[in-house]
């Protein structure tokens, strides 16, 4: 989230440190292949974690509410 910028950066700044971000990818990124990678054409490859939509929604406070139209729901957030 710190590398994403915007409101996600501002919200995540309260709970994560830059040292954590600069420490490199977690085991989730490397073992479960939930990551982005960049190769430079030689034998070098860089890998880092990806912030998926569910994680971004959790950070920004997205929640599901009933609309009053039967079982229809809508996602709401304090941040647009």
N, CA, C and O atoms as CSV, one atom per row, in Angstrom:
chain,resi,resn,atom,element,x,y,z
A,1,UNK,N,N,0.822,-1.192,0.000
A,1,UNK,CA,C,0.000,0.000,0.000
A,1,UNK,C,C,0.868,1.258,0.000
A,1,UNK,O,O,0.498,2.274,-0.589
A,2,UNK,N,N,2.032,1.186,0.668
A,2,UNK,CA,C,2.910,2.359,0.679
A,2,UNK,C,C,3.444,2.665,-0.716
A,2,UNK,O,O,3.707,3.822,-1.043
A,3,UNK,N,N,3.603,1.643,-1.527
A,3,UNK,CA,C,4.104,1.863,-2.884
A,3,UNK,C,C,2.984,2.238,-3.848
A,3,UNK,O,O,3.266,2.662,-4.969
A,4,UNK,N,N,1.734,2.096,-3.448
A,4,UNK,CA,C,0.587,2.379,-4.295
A,4,UNK,C,C,0.327,3.876,-4.418
A,4,UNK,O,O,-0.112,4.349,-5.466
A,5,UNK,N,N,0.596,4.616,-3.353
A,5,UNK,CA,C,0.377,6.052,-3.382
A,5,UNK,C,C,-1.060,6.421,-3.042
A,5,UNK,O,O,-1.871,5.556,-2.711
A,6,UNK,N,N,-1.366,7.702,-3.126
A,6,UNK,CA,C,-2.718,8.187,-2.900
A,6,UNK,C,C,-3.210,7.960,-1.486
A,6,UNK,O,O,-2.436,7.959,-0.529
A,7,UNK,N,N,-4.527,7.764,-1.374
A,7,UNK,CA,C,-5.136,7.595,-0.060
A,7,UNK,C,C,-4.684,6.295,0.593
A,7,UNK,O,O,-4.576,6.225,1.818
A,8,UNK,N,N,-4.418,5.263,-0.208
A,8,UNK,CA,C,-3.926,4.004,0.365
A,8,UNK,C,C,-2.585,4.211,1.056
A,8,UNK,O,O,-2.345,3.659,2.129
A,9,UNK,N,N,-1.718,5.001,0.447
A,9,UNK,CA,C,-0.418,5.311,1.057
A,9,UNK,C,C,-0.619,6.025,2.386
A,9,UNK,O,O,0.003,5.680,3.391
A,10,UNK,N,N,-1.490,7.021,2.377
A,10,UNK,CA,C,-1.708,7.816,3.587
A,10,UNK,C,C,-2.277,6.965,4.727
A,10,UNK,O,O,-1.866,7.114,5.878
A,11,UNK,N,N,-3.216,6.080,4.409
A,11,UNK,CA,C,-3.802,5.221,5.435
A,11,UNK,C,C,-2.805,4.171,5.925
A,11,UNK,O,O,-2.730,3.900,7.124
A,12,UNK,N,N,-2.045,3.583,5.014
A,12,UNK,CA,C,-1.077,2.543,5.380
A,12,UNK,C,C,0.107,3.109,6.149
A,12,UNK,O,O,0.738,2.392,6.925
A,13,UNK,N,N,0.412,4.364,5.948
A,13,UNK,CA,C,1.544,5.002,6.615
A,13,UNK,C,C,1.423,4.929,8.134
A,13,UNK,O,O,2.432,4.939,8.840
A,14,UNK,N,N,0.194,4.857,8.637
A,14,UNK,CA,C,-0.041,4.762,10.078
A,14,UNK,C,C,0.367,3.406,10.650
A,14,UNK,O,O,0.622,3.293,11.849
A,15,UNK,N,N,0.430,2.370,9.798
A,15,UNK,CA,C,0.618,1.010,10.307
A,15,UNK,C,C,1.827,0.276,9.753
A,15,UNK,O,O,2.212,-0.760,10.294
A,16,UNK,N,N,2.427,0.777,8.703
A,16,UNK,CA,C,3.574,0.090,8.093
A,16,UNK,C,C,4.760,1.045,8.047
A,16,UNK,O,O,4.592,2.265,8.042
A,17,UNK,N,N,5.945,0.480,8.014
A,17,UNK,CA,C,7.150,1.300,7.957
A,17,UNK,C,C,7.815,1.155,6.593
A,17,UNK,O,O,7.587,0.175,5.883
A,18,UNK,N,N,8.622,2.121,6.242
A,18,UNK,CA,C,9.353,2.049,4.982
A,18,UNK,C,C,10.359,0.902,5.011
A,18,UNK,O,O,10.650,0.309,3.973
A,19,UNK,N,N,10.891,0.585,6.192
A,19,UNK,CA,C,11.818,-0.541,6.308
A,19,UNK,C,C,11.125,-1.842,5.917
A,19,UNK,O,O,11.731,-2.710,5.290
A,20,UNK,N,N,9.870,-1.971,6.286
A,20,UNK,CA,C,9.081,-3.156,5.934
A,20,UNK,C,C,8.941,-3.254,4.414
A,20,UNK,O,O,9.070,-4.340,3.848
A,21,UNK,N,N,8.685,-2.158,3.771
A,21,UNK,CA,C,8.515,-2.134,2.316
A,21,UNK,C,C,9.833,-2.445,1.624
A,21,UNK,O,O,9.870,-3.210,0.660
A,22,UNK,N,N,10.905,-1.856,2.114
A,22,UNK,CA,C,12.207,-2.030,1.474
A,22,UNK,C,C,12.842,-3.388,1.764
A,22,UNK,O,O,13.853,-3.735,1.153
A,23,UNK,N,N,12.267,-4.161,2.687
A,23,UNK,CA,C,12.811,-5.476,3.032
A,23,UNK,C,C,12.612,-6.501,1.925
A,23,UNK,O,O,13.214,-7.574,1.960
A,24,UNK,N,N,11.787,-6.186,0.959
A,24,UNK,CA,C,11.590,-7.107,-0.155
A,24,UNK,C,C,10.296,-7.885,-0.054
A,24,UNK,O,O,9.492,-7.656,0.849
A,25,UNK,N,N,10.100,-8.799,-0.978
A,25,UNK,CA,C,8.829,-9.526,-1.039
A,25,UNK,C,C,8.654,-10.494,0.131
A,25,UNK,O,O,9.626,-10.985,0.705
A,26,UNK,N,N,7.406,-10.752,0.463
A,26,UNK,CA,C,7.083,-11.730,1.497
A,26,UNK,C,C,7.064,-13.125,0.885
A,26,UNK,O,O,7.180,-13.282,-0.330
A,27,UNK,N,N,6.918,-14.119,1.724
A,27,UNK,CA,C,6.849,-15.492,1.215
A,27,UNK,C,C,5.594,-15.706,0.379
A,27,UNK,O,O,5.588,-16.570,-0.499
A,28,UNK,N,N,4.532,-14.944,0.627
A,28,UNK,CA,C,3.317,-15.054,-0.190
A,28,UNK,C,C,3.629,-14.698,-1.636
A,28,UNK,O,O,3.155,-15.360,-2.559
A,29,UNK,N,N,4.420,-13.660,-1.834
A,29,UNK,CA,C,4.761,-13.234,-3.192
A,29,UNK,C,C,5.589,-14.276,-3.916
A,29,UNK,O,O,5.382,-14.518,-5.105
A,30,UNK,N,N,6.506,-14.885,-3.226
A,30,UNK,CA,C,7.410,-15.820,-3.894
A,30,UNK,C,C,6.868,-17.241,-3.950
A,30,UNK,O,O,7.012,-17.900,-4.980
A,31,UNK,N,N,6.251,-17.736,-2.884
A,31,UNK,CA,C,5.773,-19.117,-2.864
A,31,UNK,C,C,4.430,-19.291,-3.564
A,31,UNK,O,O,4.230,-20.265,-4.290
A,32,UNK,N,N,3.508,-18.355,-3.351
A,32,UNK,CA,C,2.184,-18.468,-3.956
A,32,UNK,C,C,2.086,-17.712,-5.275
A,32,UNK,O,O,1.041,-17.719,-5.926
A,33,UNK,N,N,3.156,-17.072,-5.661
A,33,UNK,CA,C,3.247,-16.338,-6.930
A,33,UNK,C,C,2.195,-15.230,-7.059
A,33,UNK,O,O,1.662,-14.978,-8.140
A,34,UNK,N,N,1.915,-14.583,-5.937
A,34,UNK,CA,C,1.041,-13.418,-5.942
A,34,UNK,C,C,1.958,-12.209,-5.928
A,34,UNK,O,O,2.212,-11.613,-4.881
A,35,UNK,N,N,2.448,-11.859,-7.103
A,35,UNK,CA,C,3.474,-10.824,-7.186
A,35,UNK,C,C,3.549,-10.272,-8.600
A,35,UNK,O,O,2.878,-10.753,-9.513
A,36,UNK,N,N,4.372,-9.263,-8.756
A,36,UNK,CA,C,4.743,-8.801,-10.090
A,36,UNK,C,C,6.234,-9.008,-10.214
A,36,UNK,O,O,6.967,-8.966,-9.225
A,37,UNK,N,N,6.669,-9.229,-11.418
A,37,UNK,CA,C,8.100,-9.437,-11.631
A,37,UNK,C,C,8.561,-8.625,-12.826
A,37,UNK,O,O,7.781,-8.299,-13.721
A,38,UNK,N,N,9.824,-8.313,-12.820
A,38,UNK,CA,C,10.428,-7.520,-13.882
A,38,UNK,C,C,11.783,-8.117,-14.205
A,38,UNK,O,O,12.629,-8.273,-13.324
A,39,UNK,N,N,11.982,-8.449,-15.460
A,39,UNK,CA,C,13.271,-8.979,-15.910
A,39,UNK,C,C,13.914,-7.947,-16.821
A,39,UNK,O,O,13.230,-7.264,-17.583
A,40,UNK,N,N,15.232,-7.838,-16.737
A,40,UNK,CA,C,15.925,-6.823,-17.534
A,40,UNK,C,C,16.542,-7.378,-18.815
A,40,UNK,O,O,17.330,-6.691,-19.464
A,41,UNK,N,N,16.201,-8.593,-19.184
A,41,UNK,CA,C,16.736,-9.162,-20.414
A,41,UNK,C,C,17.946,-10.040,-20.189
A,41,UNK,O,O,18.246,-10.902,-21.015
A,42,UNK,N,N,18.642,-9.840,-19.095
A,42,UNK,CA,C,19.759,-10.727,-18.769
A,42,UNK,C,C,19.250,-11.742,-17.746
A,42,UNK,O,O,18.116,-12.206,-17.858
A,43,UNK,N,N,20.045,-12.086,-16.776
A,43,UNK,CA,C,19.608,-13.055,-15.772
A,43,UNK,C,C,19.031,-12.398,-14.525
A,43,UNK,O,O,18.723,-13.093,-13.556
A,44,UNK,N,N,18.879,-11.086,-14.527
A,44,UNK,CA,C,18.353,-10.381,-13.359
A,44,UNK,C,C,16.831,-10.355,-13.386
A,44,UNK,O,O,16.224,-10.124,-14.432
A,45,UNK,N,N,16.220,-10.593,-12.228
A,45,UNK,CA,C,14.774,-10.513,-12.098
A,45,UNK,C,C,14.443,-9.906,-10.743
A,45,UNK,O,O,15.040,-10.262,-9.726
A,46,UNK,N,N,13.487,-8.988,-10.742
A,46,UNK,CA,C,13.031,-8.358,-9.516
A,46,UNK,C,C,11.597,-8.789,-9.265
A,46,UNK,O,O,10.781,-8.827,-10.186
A,47,UNK,N,N,11.290,-9.115,-8.004
A,47,UNK,CA,C,9.965,-9.589,-7.613
A,47,UNK,C,C,9.500,-8.777,-6.412
A,47,UNK,O,O,10.287,-8.478,-5.514
A,48,UNK,N,N,8.215,-8.421,-6.399
A,48,UNK,CA,C,7.662,-7.725,-5.241
A,48,UNK,C,C,6.197,-8.102,-5.061
A,48,UNK,O,O,5.554,-8.618,-5.975
A,49,UNK,N,N,5.684,-7.832,-3.863
A,49,UNK,CA,C,4.292,-8.133,-3.538
A,49,UNK,C,C,3.340,-7.284,-4.372
A,49,UNK,O,O,3.699,-6.213,-4.862
A,50,UNK,N,N,2.135,-7.782,-4.520
A,50,UNK,CA,C,1.067,-7.066,-5.200
A,50,UNK,C,C,-0.028,-6.783,-4.180
A,50,UNK,O,O,-0.349,-7.637,-3.354
A,51,UNK,N,N,-0.593,-5.601,-4.238
A,51,UNK,CA,C,-1.734,-5.265,-3.398
A,51,UNK,C,C,-2.979,-5.564,-4.217
A,51,UNK,O,O,-3.266,-4.863,-5.187
A,52,UNK,N,N,-3.726,-6.605,-3.835
A,52,UNK,CA,C,-4.902,-6.951,-4.635
A,52,UNK,C,C,-6.094,-6.084,-4.237
A,52,UNK,O,O,-6.024,-5.324,-3.271
A,53,UNK,N,N,-7.176,-6.202,-4.982
A,53,UNK,CA,C,-8.352,-5.353,-4.775
A,53,UNK,C,C,-8.954,-5.540,-3.386
A,53,UNK,O,O,-9.391,-4.568,-2.770
A,54,UNK,N,N,-8.982,-6.767,-2.885
A,54,UNK,CA,C,-9.560,-7.016,-1.561
A,54,UNK,C,C,-8.733,-6.352,-0.460
A,54,UNK,O,O,-9.294,-5.814,0.494
A,55,UNK,N,N,-7.421,-6.385,-0.583
A,55,UNK,CA,C,-6.562,-5.730,0.405
A,55,UNK,C,C,-6.734,-4.214,0.351
A,55,UNK,O,O,-6.788,-3.557,1.391
A,56,UNK,N,N,-6.820,-3.659,-0.853
A,56,UNK,CA,C,-7.028,-2.217,-1.003
A,56,UNK,C,C,-8.375,-1.807,-0.412
A,56,UNK,O,O,-8.481,-0.760,0.228
A,57,UNK,N,N,-9.400,-2.625,-0.624
A,57,UNK,CA,C,-10.717,-2.329,-0.058
A,57,UNK,C,C,-10.699,-2.397,1.466
A,57,UNK,O,O,-11.331,-1.576,2.130
A,58,UNK,N,N,-9.985,-3.361,2.018
A,58,UNK,CA,C,-9.897,-3.481,3.477
A,58,UNK,C,C,-9.194,-2.270,4.081
A,58,UNK,O,O,-9.615,-1.765,5.122
A,59,UNK,N,N,-8.137,-1.803,3.444
A,59,UNK,CA,C,-7.396,-0.640,3.945
A,59,UNK,C,C,-8.254,0.614,3.885
A,59,UNK,O,O,-8.232,1.427,4.809
A,60,UNK,N,N,-9.010,0.777,2.802
A,60,UNK,CA,C,-9.793,1.999,2.622
A,60,UNK,C,C,-11.174,1.932,3.269
A,60,UNK,O,O,-11.957,2.871,3.133
A,61,UNK,N,N,-11.484,0.854,3.960
A,61,UNK,CA,C,-12.737,0.787,4.711
A,61,UNK,C,C,-13.962,0.526,3.867
A,61,UNK,O,O,-15.031,1.055,4.170
A,62,UNK,N,N,-13.849,-0.266,2.825
A,62,UNK,CA,C,-15.007,-0.613,2.004
A,62,UNK,C,C,-15.855,-1.624,2.767
A,62,UNK,O,O,-15.332,-2.570,3.355
A,63,UNK,N,N,-17.151,-1.417,2.750
A,63,UNK,CA,C,-18.043,-2.363,3.397
A,63,UNK,C,C,-19.293,-2.550,2.549
A,63,UNK,O,O,-19.633,-1.699,1.727
A,64,UNK,N,N,-19.966,-3.662,2.756
A,64,UNK,CA,C,-21.133,-4.045,1.978
A,64,UNK,C,C,-22.390,-3.727,2.784
A,64,UNK,O,O,-22.495,-4.115,3.947
A,65,UNK,N,N,-23.350,-3.019,2.169
A,65,UNK,CA,C,-24.591,-2.664,2.850
A,65,UNK,C,C,-25.780,-3.064,1.985
A,65,UNK,O,O,-25.681,-3.129,0.760
A,66,UNK,N,N,-26.900,-3.328,2.642
A,66,UNK,CA,C,-28.134,-3.596,1.914
A,66,UNK,C,C,-28.704,-2.282,1.408
A,66,UNK,O,O,-28.629,-1.265,2.097
A,67,UNK,N,N,-29.279,-2.296,0.198
A,67,UNK,CA,C,-29.818,-1.079,-0.412
A,67,UNK,C,C,-31.280,-0.848,-0.066
A,67,UNK,O,O,-31.811,0.232,-0.325
A,68,UNK,N,N,-31.945,-1.853,0.520
A,68,UNK,CA,C,-33.373,-1.741,0.791
A,68,UNK,C,C,-34.208,-2.279,-0.359
A,68,UNK,O,O,-35.437,-2.250,-0.301
A,69,UNK,N,N,-33.557,-2.766,-1.392
A,69,UNK,CA,C,-34.223,-3.338,-2.563
A,69,UNK,C,C,-34.078,-4.861,-2.523
A,69,UNK,O,O,-33.305,-5.433,-3.291
A,70,UNK,N,N,-34.810,-5.507,-1.643
A,70,UNK,CA,C,-34.713,-6.964,-1.513
A,70,UNK,C,C,-33.367,-7.367,-0.937
A,70,UNK,O,O,-32.954,-6.884,0.117
A,71,UNK,N,N,-32.685,-8.268,-1.651
A,71,UNK,CA,C,-31.376,-8.734,-1.179
A,71,UNK,C,C,-30.219,-8.012,-1.865
A,71,UNK,O,O,-29.064,-8.418,-1.737
A,72,UNK,N,N,-30.533,-6.945,-2.591
A,72,UNK,CA,C,-29.496,-6.194,-3.305
A,72,UNK,C,C,-28.553,-5.516,-2.315
A,72,UNK,O,O,-28.985,-4.967,-1.301
A,73,UNK,N,N,-27.266,-5.563,-2.625
A,73,UNK,CA,C,-26.257,-4.919,-1.784
A,73,UNK,C,C,-25.436,-3.935,-2.606
A,73,UNK,O,O,-25.437,-3.966,-3.836
A,74,UNK,N,N,-24.745,-3.070,-1.896
A,74,UNK,CA,C,-23.879,-2.077,-2.527
A,74,UNK,C,C,-22.618,-1.931,-1.679
A,74,UNK,O,O,-22.669,-2.073,-0.457
A,75,UNK,N,N,-21.503,-1.649,-2.320
A,75,UNK,CA,C,-20.249,-1.429,-1.601
A,75,UNK,C,C,-20.078,0.060,-1.342
A,75,UNK,O,O,-20.208,0.874,-2.256
A,76,UNK,N,N,-19.790,0.409,-0.113
A,76,UNK,CA,C,-19.608,1.803,0.293
A,76,UNK,C,C,-18.237,1.978,0.926
A,76,UNK,O,O,-17.674,1.043,1.494
A,77,UNK,N,N,-17.712,3.192,0.818
A,77,UNK,CA,C,-16.420,3.510,1.410
A,77,UNK,C,C,-16.408,4.974,1.822
A,77,UNK,O,O,-17.097,5.808,1.234
A,78,UNK,N,N,-15.618,5.266,2.834
A,78,UNK,CA,C,-15.446,6.657,3.236
A,78,UNK,C,C,-14.531,7.389,2.269
A,78,UNK,O,O,-14.482,8.619,2.264
A,79,UNK,N,N,-13.809,6.637,1.454
A,79,UNK,CA,C,-12.864,7.225,0.509
A,79,UNK,C,C,-13.307,6.881,-0.908
A,79,UNK,O,O,-13.501,5.706,-1.221
A,80,UNK,N,N,-13.469,7.879,-1.769
A,80,UNK,CA,C,-13.939,7.593,-3.146
A,80,UNK,C,C,-12.956,6.783,-3.963
A,80,UNK,O,O,-13.223,6.477,-5.125
